[in-house]
Each structure stands twice: as structure tokens, then as C-alpha cells.
Amino acid sequence: MPAALLVLAGCSDPQPANDTLPTAGSTSASPTLEPLGPADFPVPDQAREQTEAGAEAMARYYLQLTARSFSSLDSTWLRQLSSDCSQCTTTADNLDANKAAGARYEGGAVDVTTLAPELDAEGRTGVGVLVEQQPLELIGSDGTVVEDRSSPARRLTGGLVLSWNAERTAWLVEQLDLQTS
């Protein structure tokens, strides 16, 4: 008898059914990840997977986090989810300076479309993006719009370079380049 039939034949013997189902504690589930990101906008689980889809999810998340950071003027997570990214640091520094000056932002919501990621020879992943941004206004401490620091609705194109950080189980942004298209 061929080996495949022997394997199948072994499955045909009657077996008594279990009287109980396994408990939640006895099933093997994937390990729970420590929360990462703001409590009200955590990094999604998919962005914490070392896959192409995970890199795309992190690119979308980071750009959405950046837009949210303009409202909160909190640069903490922009800094913690990037590594040696000069544009990320510049954006975070500007948020901190505007907060210290008593300014605030209004608007700036984004819709992000990603392109398929590309892995480079150093193990980093590049993700191309198209960002549709709603008007963003910087309101000075005196309540007036700071025109030269505000922007109309615009379309931005560019990309992010991400590297996997095994210790944090997350992608980190190493480079962010966006241009008005």
C-alpha cells in the first residue's frame, strides 16, 4: 500500500470525542505585544509584524501619527518611532518650539496611500507614499494665523525608509522625504 494511503488509513480508526473544549489558557496564542504609541492611537498590530504588509502599515501609521501630533503638539512618539531620521527630528523640534511659544495647529488631517515596499541590501524597507493633506494652519499665541507656517490642502509624494527593531517589535522610521506634487 502506498505511504499516503497508510497515513490516511491511520486516521479512519474511530476515536472517542472529548467531553470538554480547551480553555483559553490552554490554547496557544501569539504573544501579547507591549503597547506602543499614544494610548488613544496605538501602533496597530499589523505594523508590528516584520513583513512587507507590516512596513506598509507602519508607514501609514507614522504619517497619520504626524498629522495627529500637530493637534496635540506632542512629539514624544514621533521621536520614539524613528531612528536617526533628520526630517522626523525637525518636525518634532518644530512641534516642541510651537508648543513652547503657545501656538497651536488646526486641520492637517491626512489620507495616506502606500506603494509596495522594496527591501534594500542593508535590510531596510522603502515604502513609497502619496499623502493627501487637508489645510493646516498654525495659530500663534495671539490667535492669528501664521501664514508662512501654514499650508493649503495639498498632495505630497515621497517615501519612508524603515528598519526593523527586534527589541521593540516594530518598524522604525530612518528617513522621511515628502515633496509637494
N, C-alpha and C positions, 0 to 999 in steps of 0.2 A: 504494500500500500504506500503511495507517495507520502512524503513527510507532511505536506499541507493537510492531507486528509486525516493523518494521525492527530494533528493538533486540533482539528475541528471535532474529531470523534471524542476527544477527551472532554469537550465542552457539552456533549449531549447527555452525560450522566445526570440524573435528577439530583438536585441539591435542595435541602430544606431552606425555606426563606427565613430571614432574620425577623424577630418579633419587634425590633425597635430600629429607628433610624439613627444614624450617627449624630452626636451632639455637635454644636457649633465649635466647641473646644477641641473635638477630636478630628475635625476636618483640617486639611492642610490648606491654608490661605496664604496669599503673598504677604510678606512682612509689611507692617504699617509704617509709613514714612512719617518722620517728624514734620510738623507743619513748617512751611517755608513761605515767606511773603507776608503782607499785611493780613491781619485777622479777617478783615472784611473782603479781601481779594487775594486768597492764597494761590500759590503756583498750582496749576492743575496737575493731577496725577500723570496725565499723558506727557506733560513737559518734563517729567522726572524719569522718563524712560530713555535709555541710551539707544535710540532708534532714529531713523530719519524723521518719522512722524513726531517723535519727541522733540527733535530740534526745531521742526516747523512750529510745533505748539509753543515752545519757549520763545521763539522769535515773535510770534503773535502776542503772547502774554507780555513780553518785555515792552513792546511798543504800546500796548494798552495800559500797562503799569505806568509808563512815562506820561501818557495823557492824564491819567488819574493823579499822578504826582503834581501836576500843575495846579489841580484843585486843592490838594491837601498841603502843598508846599513841604512835603516830607520826602527827603532824598534818601532816606535810610536804605530802602530796598533797591533803589537804582544802583547804589554803591555795592550792596551785598550780593547782587546777582550779576555783577560784572567783574572783570579782572583785567587790569591794565588797559581799559578802554578809555581813550582820551575824550571822545565825544560824550560818553556816559558821565565821566567825571566833570566835564564842562557843564553839562546840563544840570547835574546835581549841585555844582557850585553856584550856578545862576539861581536855582531854586532857593538855596540857602541865603544868598545875598538878598533876593527879593523878599523873603520872609523876614530877615533882619531889618529891612527897610520899611516894613509894614505894608508892603504891596500884596496884591493877590491877582490870581488869574481867573478869567471867566471863559467858558467854552473850551474848544480844543478836542472834543471827542473824536476818536479815530475809528476807521474801518480798515482792517488790515487783510490783504491778500498775500499769501506766500507762494513762492515757486518751489519746485523740487530742490531739496538740498544737494550740495555737492561736497564730498569729503576730499580734503587735500592730503598731501603726502605726510603732513605733521599730525594727522588725526583730528584736525579741526573741521568743522562743518560750516559751509557758507550757505546762507538762505537769502534768496532774492525776495524783495518785498515791494508791494505797491500799497501806499498809505493814502487814504482819503481823509483829510483832516478838516473839521469844521472850524469856523473862525475862532481865533484865540486872542483874547485881549488881556494885556497887563494893565491893571488898575493901580495907580500909585497910591501912596498913603493919604494923599489929599482927595482921592476919589475920582481923579481924571484919568482918562485912557492915555497910556504911554504909547503913542503911535509908532515910534521906531522900534518898539519891542513887541508889537502886536502883529498878527498876520490874518489876512482874509482866508476864506476857505481855499484849500489848495490840495493838489495831488503831488505826492512825493514818491520818488522811486529810489531804490538803492538796495542795501543788504546789510546783513549782520554776519559776523564770524563768531561762532560759538565753540567752546571746548567743554568736554565732559569733565565734571568734577565728581569723582567717585566718593569722596568723603561726605559731600553734601547731597549726593544722589540727585544731581541737577546739572543742566547745561548752564554755563556762564557766558556772558557776552564779552568778547575780547575786542570787537570792533563794530562800530555802527556808522554807516555812511548813508545819508539821505540827501537828495537834491530835489528841488522843485522842478517838476516836469511840465 
